[in-house]
Amino acid sequence: MNGKRDKKHEAKQRRVRNVKQKDGIVMPVPVSQSDLPDGYANLLASLKKRIQQERIKAVLSANKALVMMYWDIGNSIIQKQNNEGWGSKIIDRLSHDLKDAFPEMRGFSSRNLKYMRKFAECWPDRGIVQEVLAQITWYHNLALMEKLKKPELRIWYARQTVENGWSRNILVFQIETCLHERIGQSSNNFEIALPPADSDMASQIFKDPYVFDFLGTAEPRREAELEQKLIEHLEKFLLELGQGFAFVGRQVHMEVGHDDFYIDLLFYHLKLRCYVVVELKAGKFQAGHVSQLNMYMNIVDDLMRHPDDKPTIGLLLVKEKNKTLAKYALAGYTKPIGVAEWEKHITESIPENLKSSLPTIEEIESEFSEEENDE
């Protein structure tokens, strides 16, 4: 009997703990961690994941709707101007009336309406806009219009943005450093060292040159100095390497035959499913660099590679590369090796094919901010 009374008393006390009273109002109190039932943590994690997914879907859906609406507005302006001879001044009036009708909305400035017209003019096919360009933000699309003239390049960078999750600033950086020209340009032996599918993928993953604009003003004169700088800016270094690289370690120690060896940088690539050995050279390419890198790759394959991993890939980064010498140096090696240059600064001036008469994105953003303050 005493045991039953004790249990009832404990249950009553638990209920009391779970409420608090103030001014005659009973308010629930969260159950303490110790009183939570089994499986509660799993339920909470599942619900949080679901809510996060739905929030992302909502944001993406809203962005897609906004971009498509901007295209429709731009296309409507084009149709009226082409078919009914409306002049450019009508845009100023349209801007005034739209802002008056929708004071809580941003983006109806005269300048942005002209961008909408330009957007529809650049992409007369609404299907292309819906399939690709509506997957990125309006600011991303403005960057594509500002920096690029060729439609095929705009589409390429738009797809890369979706795949890699680039911010607008990163997109601009990739355009200004001509990523489309650097991808797949490393000197390598992938075609003979890897199966066709892996060879194609590896060729597109590695680039030449690599741009390390985050190194600062001082020119690294030694490999250790360059390595330290890259590690200090590891996040930016990984961004320049590209999607899929996971950092394993620096100066990775390996003992073979009572001798010590140290790999400059070791990565694992999640798509290629293999280790990537990176050797850094602060000077010119030398044929002996390939031999050294090949030995490190052999050691990694023997000591670290899992049976399910694919063969290790080597990447030699040099300050100055002789393509002809690199070609002959790689001949005969069965291990997949790429040779590429690294540069510390992006090109001083943007190439002519990237220049545009359109205002800058910063000017657009500034105008949007002014509109918001006026409201």
N, C-alpha and C positions, 0 to 999 in steps of 0.2 A: 504493500500500500504506500509505504513511504517513497518507494521508487517512482510510483505513478504520480504522486503529488509533486515530487521533485521535477519530473518531466513537464507537468502542466505549468508549474511555476517558471521553469526555464523558457517554455514557449511563450508565456505571458510576458516575461521580461524582454524576450526577443522582439515581440510586437511593440512593446513600449519603446524599445530602442529605435525602432524603425519609423517613429513619428515624433514630431515635436509640436508643442502647442504655444501659440502666441495670440493674445487678445481673443481667446476663444476659438481661434482657427487652427485646425489640425493639419499639419503639413507633413508629407512623407519625407523620410530621411533615407538616402541611399544605403542599401545593404552593405555592410563591411565586406572586405575581400574574403575574410575567413568564413563568412556565411554564404558565399556564392555557391550555387550548385555546380556539379561537374558539367563540363561542356559549355559553360557560359563564355569563357575566353574565346573558344572556337566560334561561337555564335557572333560575338562582338566583332571579331576579326573579319568574319564573312560579311556581316552587314556593312562594316566600314569600307571594305573593298568594293561592295556593290554600289554604295553611295558615291564613292570616288569615281567609279566607272561611269555612273549615270551623269555625274557632274561634268566629266570630260566630254561625254556624248552631247550634253546640252550645250557646252561651249562650242564644240566643233559644229554642231547643227546651226547654232546662232551665227557663227562666222560664215558658214556656207551660205546661209540665207542672206546675210548682209552683202557678200560679194556678188551674189546673183542679182540682188536688188540693184546694186550699183551698176551692173552691166545692163540691166533692163532700162534704168534711167538714162544711161549713156546712149543706148541704142535708140530710145525714143527721141532723144534730142537730135541724133543723126538723121532719123527718118523725117522729122519735121523740117530740119534745115535743108535736106536734100530734095524732099518731095514738095514742100510748100514754101521754100525760100525764106525760112525764118533766119534772121540775122543773129550775130553773136551776142548782141545786147540782150536778147531774150533770156540768156543764161543768168544775167544779173537779176532780172525781174523774177525769174524762177527761183533763184536762191533766196531772195527776200520773202517770197510767198511761202516757200517750203519751211523756212525757219520760223515764220509767223504761225504756220499751221501746226508745226511740231517743235515747240520751243524746248522740249526736253531732250531732243535728239541732236547729236553733233554730226558734222560731216556734210552739211548742205551749203557750204561756202561756195562762192562763184568758182574759186580755184579748184575745189574738189569736184564740182560738177563738170568742169572742163577735163579733169582727170577721168571721170566716168565716161565722158565722150571719147577720150583718147583710148581708154580701156576697151570699149566696145569696137572702136575703130581698129585696134590692134588684133582683136579676136572676133571676127565676124561670125564664127561658128560657135553658137551658144553651148553646144555639146562639149567642146574642148574646155570651155570655161568651167562647166559643171563637173567634168571628170577630173581635171587636174588643178586648175587655178583657184577653184573655190575651196580647195583643201588647205590653202595657205591664207594668211591674213591679208587684208587690204594693204597694209604697209609693206608686206613682202612683194605684192604685185606692183606697188609703186616703185620699189627698188628695181624690179625686173624691167619696168618701162624706162626708168631713168638711166640704168647702166648698160642695157643691152638693146640692140636693134634687130637682131635676127630672131624670128619666132622659134626656130628649133633650139636655140641656146636658152631662150626664156623657159621653154618647156623642160629642157634638161635640168636647169637649175631649180625649177619648181619641183620636179620629181625628187631631186637630191634633198631639197629642203624637207619634204614630207618624210622621206626615208630616214634622214639623219636628225630631224627635229631641230634644225638650225633656227636661231633667232634672226631677226632682220639684220642686225649688225654682223653676225657671222656670215650670213648670205652675201652681204656687200663685200666683206673681206674676201670670200672665196671667189667672187666675180672679179674683184680688182687684182687678185693674184692669179687669175686665169686658170682656175682649177681644171676646167675642161681640157686645157692643153697640157697640164701636168700629169693627169691621171693616165696610167698605163705607159708612161714614158721612161721608166727606169731601164737601164741595161740589165738584162737577165738571161737566164737559161731555162726559164720556167717551161717553155714549150717541150723541151726534151727531158726535163727532170720530173715533171708532174703529169698525171693523167689529164686529158683535154679539158674536162670540166673544171678541175682544180687549177689548171694552168690559166684558163680564161679569167677565173675569179681572182687569182693572185695578181695577174697583170693589171686588173682594174683596181685592186686595193692599194698597190704600191705606186708611188708617183715620183716625178723628178722635174724640178727640184722641190725640196721641202723648205718651207719658209718659216724661219724661227724669228719673227719680228719682235718677240718678247725678250730677246737676250740682252737688250740694253745697248749702250753706245760702244763699250769696250769690245774689241775683237778678241775672241778666245784664241789663244796661241797654243794651248795644249789640250789633249783629249780630256784630261781630268777636269779642267776648267769648263770645257764645253758640257761635259756630263753633269757637273754640279749645277750649271745654269739650267739645263733641261729638267733636272729633278726638282729644282726650286720652282719651276713653272710646269709641273707635271700635268696639270689639268689642261693647260694650253698646248702642251706637247702632244698629249693624247688626242686632242681635237685636231691637230695638224696631221697626226698619223692617220686618223680616220676612224670610223665606227668599227667596233669589234675588238679593238686592242685592249687587253687587260694586263696591267703592270704586274710583273712577278717579282723583280728585284734588280738591284744595281750591284756591280762588282760581285756577281754570283760566284762563290768559290767552288772549285772542283779540283779534287786531288786525283791525279792519274800517274801511276808508276812512280810514286813518291815525289812527283813534281806538282806544284800548285799553279792553277790557271784561274783567271778571273774574267768573266763575261761582263762587258761594259753594261749592257742593259738587256734584260730578258723579259719578253712578253709572251702572252698566250692569245691566239686569235680565235674568237668564239665561232666565227663562221667557217674558217678554214680548218678548225679543230686541230691546231698544231702549235708548237712553240715557235717563237720568232726571236732569233738571236740578232741583236743590233750592235754593230761595232762602229765606233765613232773615230773619225780621223780629222784632225784640225788642218791638215795640209793636203797635198795632191794625192791622187790615186796612185798606188803602186801595186804591181802584180802580186807581190808577197802578201798583201792584205787579204786576198782571196784565199790563199792557202791557210792562213791563220784562222779565218772565219770558218772555213770548211772543217778544220780540226775541232773547233768549238762545237759545231753542229753535230759532228760525229759523237762527241762526248755526251751532249744533251740527249741524243737519240738512244745512246747506250745506257745512260744512268738515270735519266729523268722521264723519258717518253713512256707513256702508258700504252699497252697493246692496242687500245682503241684509238690512240692519237695517230694522226697522219705525220709524214716525215717533216722534220723541223725545216723551217725556211730561214735563210740568212739575209740580212739587209746591211749593206756597207754604206755608211753615210760619210762622204768626203767633201772637203771644201772645194776641190776642183777635180773634175773628172775628164779623162781622155776617153771618149767613146770607143775609138778604135782599139786602144790598149785594153780597155775593159772587155771588149768583145773577144779578143784573143786570150785574155787571162781566164775568162770563164769557160772557154772551149775545153771539153774533156771532163769537166766536173759533172758528176751525176746528182749531186745535192742541189736543190733549188736555191739559187743565190741571186739577189738583186743588188745593183750598184746605183746610187743616186747622189746628187749633190745636195748640200744644204746651203741656204742663203739666210743672211741675218736681216735683210731689209726687203720690203716690198718695193716694186718699181716706183721710181720717183714720180713719174707722171702716168696717168691712166692712158692706155692705148686709145688711138683715135676711134676704134670701133666700139669703145665703151662710153664715149662721150655723148652727152645729150644736151639739148637746149631746155629740157624740162627743169623746173625748180628742184631743189634738193628735198629729200625726205624731211630734213630738219625744219625747213621752211613750212612744210605742210603741217608737221606736228605743232610747230609754234603757232600757226594760224588756228588750229583746232583748240589749243589751250586758250588763246585770246577769246575765241567764241564762247568757250565754257565760262570764262571769267565775266564776259559781258552779260551772260544770262543770269 
